Amino acid sequence: MSSERTEQIDVRYVAKLARIDLNEAECATFQEQLSAILGYIDTLKDLDLDATDTEGLPAVDDNYLREDVSRPSLSQKDLLINAPESAKGQIRVPKVVDA
């Protein structure tokens, strides 16, 4: 199996996961775009970053998250008033998993 065919399978696989129907022309377009993106990533991998000064960059391990504090929220009754459909005290949503 050629690498071109393998990449074609990847485009269709990703489209299937995203629940997107693609025709042949769209698959070809996305394949070209995917190949260009992956080629650009390969170019970035070849860069020599050993001499790059990272002192001016912010520290990665800084934690700017707020303290987790419990606050009042909507009651179940108030929440269900805003729901398009509800049953047995829960929000009803359309089934998304095939049986």
Buried (B, 14 or more C-beta within 10 A) or exposed (E): EEEEEEBBEEBBEEBEEEEEEBEEEEBEEBBEEBEEEEEEEEEEEEEEEEEEEEEEEEEEEEEEEEEEEEEEEEEEEEEBEEEEEBEEEEEEEEEEEEE
